């Protein structure tokens, strides 16, 4: 499988930021699956997490809508 686009939420030094990134399949956690989609949205909790205003994510980096990714 080729690299794919994901909404990646990251944190460093107390700052949180989010944006689209290309991830490789080897960065996924064992047992994760990928789906080909045409349209998607960010859910409410992920939007809160990406804003950095609410502490709703305990581990970073995180792909919006799923568990954290394994850093490469």
For each residue, the residues with C-beta under 8 A, 3 or more apart:
1: 4 25 34
2:
3: 22 23 24 25
4: 1 22 23 25 34
5: 20 21 22 23
6: 20 21 22 23 63 64 69
7: 18 19 20 42 46 50 63 64 65
8: 18 19 20 21 23 61 62 63 64 69
9: 16 17 18 46 49 50 57 60 61 62 63 64
10: 16 17 18 60 61 62
11: 14 15 16 17 52 57 60 61
12: 15
13:
14: 11
15: 11 12 52
16: 9 10 11 49 50 51 52 60
17: 9 10 11 50 52
18: 7 8 9 10 49 50 64
19: 7 8
20: 5 6 7 8
21: 5 6 8
22: 3 4 5 6
23: 3 4 5 6 8 27 28 63 69
24: 3 27 72
25: 1 3 4 28 34
26: 72
27: 23 24 69 70 71 72
28: 23 25 32 34 69 70
29: 32 67 68 69 70
30:
31:
32: 28 29 66 67
33:
34: 1 4 25 28
35:
36:
37: 40
38:
39:
40: 37 65
41:
42: 7 46 47 50 64 65
43: 46 47 64 65
44: 47 48
45: 48 49 56
46: 7 9 42 43 49 50 64 65
47: 42 43 44 50 51
48: 44 45 51 53 54 56
49: 9 16 18 45 46 52 54 56 57 62 64
50: 7 9 16 17 18 42 46 47 64
51: 16 47 48 54
52: 11 15 16 17 49
53: 48
54: 48 49 51
55: 58
56: 45 48 49
57: 9 11 49 60 62 68
58: 55
59: 62 68
60: 9 10 11 16 57 68
61: 8 9 10 11 68 69 71
62: 8 9 10 49 57 59 66 67 68 69
63: 6 7 8 9 23 66 67 68 69
64: 6 7 8 9 18 42 43 46 49 50
65: 7 40 42 43 46
66: 32 62 63
67: 29 32 62 63
68: 29 57 59 60 61 62 63
69: 6 8 23 27 28 29 61 62 63
70: 27 28 29
71: 27 61
72: 24 26 27
